[in-house]
Amino acid sequence: MSNLIEFFRMVLSYLMVFAVIFVVSGVGGFIGVKVWKPKTKSEQVKE
């Protein structure tokens, strides 16, 4: 029984690490798109 509990703890810790990586990359991508789009629009206005 203790081996099963340790297995679930390991699986959940790995899932938590992957969830953090996914969230950070998603937020980074969202911020990148938000910062990148206005620059292209402002460059078009200058031309």
Secondary structure, 3 states (H helix, E strand, C coil): CHHHHHHHHHHHHHHHHHHHHHHHHHHHHHHHHHHHHHHHHHHHHHC
